[in-house]
Amino acid sequence: METVVSGIRSTGKLHLGNYYGAVRNFVQMQHEHNCYFFIADLHSLTTHPTPEDLHANVRQVVVEYLAAGIDPEVATIYVQSEVPEVAELYLYLNMNAYLGELERATSFKDKVRANPNNVNAGLLTYPVLMAADILLHRATKVPVGKDQEQHLEMTRTFANRFNRMYKTDYFTEPHAFSFSKQLVKIPGLDGKGKMGKSEGEANAVYLSDSPEAIRKKVMRAVTDGGPTEPNQQKPEAIQHLFTLLEAVSTPDTVKHFDAQYNRCEIRYGDLKKQLAEDMVAATATVRERIHEISNDNEYISKMIRHGNEKARESARKTIADVREIIGIRKF
């Protein structure tokens, strides 16, 4: 089976965008590929989380991965910082990554503009750490969004440069994982863009949210005054509500409200109530599992240790090979 690697930053709870855009695919993927799913706590250090938040967020992502259906006996779930070989390979790859190419990375330039007072070396070399995550397990497939495609291209650059420098074919080029069906992009409740943690608590519906919290968030979602003529194009904020409806509701439900909109008879309050109830139903099983697993500290610790060791088995082999290729040998 081909090896797949994917990580998620430990910056908080998982939301519907994470679930429908990635985690649901991971659950299916784990039975068809050799999968490594890691919690990227080292990556999150670029934003300087408090020690308490960092630890709690790592634990939360592990719990929610398990609750969503990732099987730790089939896939490997591990914490990035618990595999020291990540940092070692990151060091070696940094020696062959050049300032100009790192400064040209779109994500780095975006972060510099957004946070001019936090332009740290970790942000600059972020693509190198991502490359280390991928190459450490000799992955051939990487599920990435549009915003990570350039980083994956840089990973291929670093792999090929290593091979040329040391006259080897050790690293293979990883490519973007192509799902059989179109990726689902889940919009936020603010009517502006995708669902995300950085846009604020009210913008996202989290897998662990209570039914009451989901209902309150959805009822506050952005709408407009309603259509003024039959079959008119939906504004962005309204289209986002229908996209959310398509993700969690039945086709008949979507058809019903779409017909009402086209006849200028839509009542957004009714749509939101239906959307909220369907979100509550769609997240019910995962939410129950989150609460169940969260209360079992022994199980969580056991699964993390188990995944970390599985990841280290793969990582130790790669680092031993890389050290030999480079010429770092014991005397």
Long-range contacts (C-beta under 8 A, 24 or more apart in sequence): 1-32, 1-33, 1-34, 2-33, 2-34, 2-140, 2-141, 3-33, 3-34, 3-35, 3-36, 3-137, 3-138, 3-139, 3-140, 3-141, 4-29, 4-33, 4-34, 4-35, 4-36, 4-139, 4-140, 4-141, 4-142, 4-143, 4-177, 5-35, 5-36, 5-38, 5-133, 5-134, 5-137, 5-139, 5-142, 5-174, 6-35, 6-36, 6-37, 6-38, 6-142, 6-143, 7-37, 7-38, 7-39, 7-40, 7-43, 7-80, 7-130, 7-133, 8-37, 8-38, 8-39, 8-40, 8-61, 9-40, 9-41, 9-43, 9-44, 10-39, 10-40, 10-41, 10-44, 10-54, 10-57, 10-58, 10-60, 10-61, 11-44, 11-47, 11-49, 11-57, 11-197, 12-57, 12-60, 12-197, 13-60, 13-64, 13-197, 13-206, 13-207, 13-208, 14-61, 14-64, 14-68, 14-206, 14-207, 14-208, 15-186, 15-195, 15-196, 15-197, 15-204, 15-205, 15-206, 15-207, 16-186, 16-195, 16-204, 16-205, 16-206, 16-207, 16-244, 16-247, 16-248, 16-279, 16-283, 17-185, 17-186, 17-188, 17-194, 17-195, 17-196, 17-204, 18-207, 19-68, 19-207, 19-283, 19-286, 20-184, 20-186, 20-247, 21-145, 21-183, 21-184, 21-185, 21-186, 22-143, 23-64, 23-65, 23-68, 23-70, 24-68, 25-143, 25-179, 25-183, 26-65, 26-68, 26-70, 26-75, 26-143, 27-68, 27-69, 27-70, 29-143, 29-177, 30-70, 30-71, 30-74, 30-75, 31-74, 33-141, 35-74, 35-75, 35-76, 36-75, 36-76, 36-78, 36-137, 36-139, 36-311, 36-314, 37-65, 37-70, 37-75, 37-76, 37-77, 37-78, 38-77, 38-78, 38-79, 38-80, 38-83, 38-133, 38-311, 39-77, 39-78, 39-79, 39-80, 40-80, 40-133, 41-79, 41-80, 41-81, 42-80, 42-81, 42-86, 42-87, 42-129, 43-80, 43-126, 43-129, 43-130, 45-122, 46-118, 46-120, 46-122, 46-123, 46-126, 47-118, 48-118, 59-300, 60-208, 62-300, 62-303, 62-304, 63-290, 63-293, 63-294, 63-300, 64-207, 64-208, 64-286, 64-290, 66-289, 66-293, 66-300, 66-303, 67-207, 67-286, 67-287, 67-289, 67-290, 67-292, 67-293, 68-207, 68-286, 68-289, 72-303, 72-306, 72-307, 76-307, 76-310, 76-311, 76-314, 77-303, 77-304, 77-307, 78-304, 78-307, 78-308, 78-310, 78-311, 79-304, 79-307, 79-308, 80-133, 82-304, 82-308, 82-311, 82-312, 83-136, 83-308, 83-311, 83-312, 83-315, 85-136, 85-312, 85-315, 85-316, 85-318, 85-319, 86-129, 86-132, 86-133, 86-136, 86-315, 87-132, 88-319, 89-132, 89-135, 89-136, 89-315, 89-318, 89-319, 89-322, 90-125, 90-128, 90-129, 90-132, 92-322, 92-326, 93-128, 93-131, 93-132, 93-135, 93-158, 93-162, 94-125, 94-128, 96-158, 96-161, 96-162, 96-165, 97-125, 97-127, 97-128, 97-158, 101-154, 101-157, 102-127, 102-128, 105-150, 105-151, 105-154, 106-150, 107-147, 107-150, 107-151, 126-151, 127-151, 127-154, 127-155, 128-154, 128-158, 130-154, 130-155, 131-155, 131-158, 131-159, 134-174, 135-159, 135-171, 135-174, 135-318, 136-314, 136-315, 136-318, 136-319, 137-311, 137-314, 137-315, 137-318, 138-171, 138-172, 138-314, 138-318, 139-174, 140-172, 140-174, 140-175, 141-174, 141-175, 141-176, 141-177, 142-174, 142-175, 142-176, 142-177, 143-176, 143-177, 143-179, 144-176, 144-177, 145-183, 149-176, 152-176, 166-325, 166-326, 168-325, 170-321, 170-322, 170-325, 184-247, 185-243, 186-243, 186-244, 186-247, 187-240, 187-243, 187-244, 188-240, 189-217, 189-218, 189-220, 189-221, 189-222, 189-240, 190-221, 190-222, 191-221, 191-222, 191-223, 191-236, 191-237, 191-240, 192-222, 192-236, 192-237, 205-279, 205-283, 207-283, 207-286, 207-287, 207-290, 208-287, 208-290, 208-291, 209-283, 209-287, 210-287, 211-280, 214-276, 214-279, 214-280, 214-283, 215-273, 215-276, 215-277, 215-280, 218-272, 218-275, 218-276, 218-279, 219-269, 219-272, 219-273, 219-276, 221-272, 223-268, 223-272, 226-264, 226-266, 226-268, 227-261, 227-262, 227-264, 227-266, 228-264, 229-264, 230-262, 230-263, 230-264, 231-262, 234-261, 241-268, 241-271, 241-272, 241-275, 244-275, 244-279, 245-271, 245-274, 245-275, 245-278, 247-282, 248-275, 248-278, 248-279, 248-281, 248-282, 249-274, 249-275, 249-278, 253-278
